[in-house]
Amino acid sequence: MARVLVVITPAEGHVNPSLGLITELVKLGEEVVYVCVEEYRSRIEQTGAQVITYPFLHDAFSHDPILQPLEYSHPYQFIHMVTCGIIPKMIPEVLRVIENQAFDYLIYDSLMGWGGQILAEKLGIPAVCTISSFALVEPSGLHDKPIDTEELYEAIMNTAQKIASELQVSLPAVEDMMAHQGALNIVYTSRFFQPRADELHDRYCFSGPSIIPRQDAPAFPLDLLREHPRENVYISMGTILNKNLEFYKLCFDALKDLPINVILSSGKNTDIEPLRELIPDNFIVKPYVAQLELLQYTNVFVSHAGMNSVSEALYFDVPLVMIPMTSDQPFVANRVQELGAGIVLDKNNLHASDLREAVMEVLGNSVYKNKAHLIGESLRQAGGCDYAAAAIMQQFAKV
């Protein structure tokens, strides 16, 4: 039995995919210590792992000016967010709470970038990198656009040099700060869905999405759907950028009076009361829904194209209408559209008529459903948590 340190960026789309893998490793006899924030303690403890927490600004990715998601037009913007935002806020705290403890290997989240390499170097142990979006084929994973990068580069390197000096670790080149450096890299998608998968070496393990029930998710009142047996459209914009009441009003205007059920997940921290009287009769608005359960009854998913949500939809053969907002969402959305399983809309030029037309197109054209099924089959056949855990055990576990 090996002692495993798990450190994942404290965000829904990164913690949730890790839970199935950790559950399997615990079942296989590994002693897992999962370091995260208090907000995720309950769901992590359900895996059987020991939880150690550290302080981190609640809802940081919505409120912290460095961590707030952006539309990245140059790789340095993303590297800056990680190196100047995530690493200095996470890594010293993680090292503090595990001081004097020994581990056999590390599992870290790719969003930590160089931070995962720092932990592995400080502890003197090999590492597994888990990737909750697409793996980066190019070192940066983004395409350069002509913007002034001198200030960004200087900020990145000044912060990185300070971190390297304080923690006494080696300093990588800026282009290597987000490279997947795990001795094994677990990618929560299929080789079919991954763009340019043939360019990735054999240290990449494509296990498909981690689909396990959320014990803390409320059961969805399916009887509300049975009262009106018709096609179901589900709308969710994730957990970070879900407080846009104007967007919800647009959804009401776009889809009211249609012979469909519309389920809108508004977000646990969104005050929907100002819109209460505007909610159409064919809408069901909840602050939080059991997404995995609801997707099994969904005909079209209107989504921000976060990788976790997209993967879960496609796993259940649900085609999408996508309105990408930030970060990797445009890349994910474009890949879905490229493979024919959905339509991408422009958030900067979005009208109710656009959303209505896209939803009705996907509902009425079986090609989208068929293409979603094709991707979904590749995700279901990828191997899942069992496959990922076995790959880790084969490479790292003690005999």
Buried (B, 14 or more C-beta within 10 A) or exposed (E): EBBBBBBBBBBBBBBBBBBBBBBBBBEBEBBBBBBBBEBBBEBBEBBBBBBBBBEBEEBBBBEBEBBBBBEBBBBBBBBBBBBBBBBBBBBBBBBEEBEEEEBBBBBBBBBBBBBBBBBBBBBEBBBBBBBBBBBBBEBBBBEEEEEEBEEBBEBBBEBBEEBBEEBEBEBBEBEBBBBBBBBBBBBBBBBBBBBEBEEBEEBBBBBBBBBBEBEEBEEBEEEEBEEEEEBBBBBBBBBBBBBBBEBBBBBBBBBBEBEBBBBBBBBEEBEBEEBEEBBBEBBBBBBBBBBBBBBEBBBBBBBBBBBBBBBBBBBBBBBBBBBBBBBBBBBBBBBBBEBBBBBBBEBEEBEBEBBBBBBBBBBEEEEBBEBBBBBBBBBBEBBBBBBBBBBBBEBBBEE
